[in-house]
Amino acid sequence: MKLYNPTPVTSAVSFAGLIERIEILRSTLRWSSRLERPDIEKLLKQATTLRDEVMGLSHKERFVAAASATGEAGADEAVVEPVEMSSRERRQALMERSFIFEGTFGDNPRLLESLEIAEKAAPTDLPVLIDGESGTGKELMAKVIHANGLRNDKPFISVNCGAIPDSLLESELFGHKKGAFTGAANDRRGKFESAHTGTIFLDEIGELPLTGQVKLLRVLEAHEIQRVGSDEVIAVDTRIVAATNKDLRRMSQEGTFREDLFYRLSVIHVTLPALRERRDEIPLLVAYFGDEAAGQLKRRPLKLTPRLRDFLLHYEYPGNIRELRNLMYRLSCLAGDTADFAHLPQDIRPRPTGLQAVAAAGGKATVTDLSTATSLSEAKRAASDEAERAFLERGLQEVGGTVAELARRFDMNRSHIQMLLKKHGIHSKDFRNNRQADGK
């Protein structure tokens, strides 16, 4: 992991931090039933410091604006429009800005946009909502935001909201006092206290019950909690990053998720595209997780047969990056030096077709029947393979088995066609024989 070299804090980031501190000060005044003189003097001192910082920032803003205006007035050239960068240049620019990312990523524009949003949001304390399908790397993105922020040396606490029973939710998040309920043998800190001065990651936030949503909203507004069974108010300074694979906007319209909480959490909204929408990453991830698995299992990096590599590059990955990672670990564990179809899980393993199916059936021809598919993904693969095979066979029939002619006719790379023929067990010479037989 690269070291993070903080860039000069922009005024927008500074103002955001000041606003957060002002809100904490206001909440302290609002919820304090009684203030002693030392407390009043402390709050007045904090208010004076905040005022001085705001005035200093404001003066700096005016100075920068005036300098910019002077520079523009003295320039003879027109305002230069920003240069549109390619995806590869955007990716390179991220890395050159010492952007911390544990892993690898490609040139997909949607992913780059999400990473650029995360980069800008990281130095602030604004809440972030990350959405995307299961397995797209939402927790990794939360860690990226934490690692590139100003709290990167403070705790990062992860909470799976969907795994906490409703009866234990408040205790898990906010802690409890000894004797607060049956089984509470000792005082216990909650996740928010543990994440004080750091970041708390609320995964599967859409699973949070309405009662928990109300309590979380209060934490966002007041920056304070109360342990179960205690009247003591505890101030918490925690950056909140939440994640979900559900449509929270639709849920808020249906009344199953509080609308005010949704808007509080989604000040910064980051969406992660599915892996099938960013296929340029698959070769990078195959290599990355292959090396990672080899290191974990203490063995040499795995070799893949050409047909298995082709399968991994074109598979739909309903489980996204998590599924790809698990596949590479499975292959590294089960295979020796080289992995093939036999090392894939049975439910995603490609079925033998054509001559391969005949050989597998002991010389008896078999017919692929979509009605025997046990899952939607299997049915899609069977239909896709069947259509692909029919396309190749029809083309070879028309060109008399000449692969070069087939490549020219369909504007395809000859080597790619040969790879597909090998995948389906199709031999072009069989179609040359058929053409000769037809001509007699």
Secondary structure, DSSP 4 states (H G I P E B T S, - for coil): -PPP-PPPPPHHHHHHHHHHHHHHHHHHHHH-S---HHHHHHHHHHHHHHHHHHHHHHHHHHHHHHHHHHHHHH--SPPPPPPPPPHHHHHHHHHHTT---SS-----HHHHHHHHHHHHHTTS---EEEE-STTS-HHHHHHHHHHTSTTTTS-EEEEEGGGS-GGGHHHHHHEE-TTSSTT--S-EE-HHHHTTTSEEEEETGGGS-HHHHHHHHHHHHHSEE--BT----EE---EEEEEESS-HHHHHHHTSS-HHHHHHHTSEEEEPPPGGG-GGGHHHHHHHHHHHHHHHHTSPPPEE-HHHHHHHHH---TTHHHHHHHHHHHHHHH-SSEE-GGGS-TTTSPPP-THHHHHHTTT------GGG-SSHHHHHHHHHHHHHHHHHHHHHHHTTT-HHHHHHHTT--HHHHHHHHHHHT--HHHHHHHHHHHH-
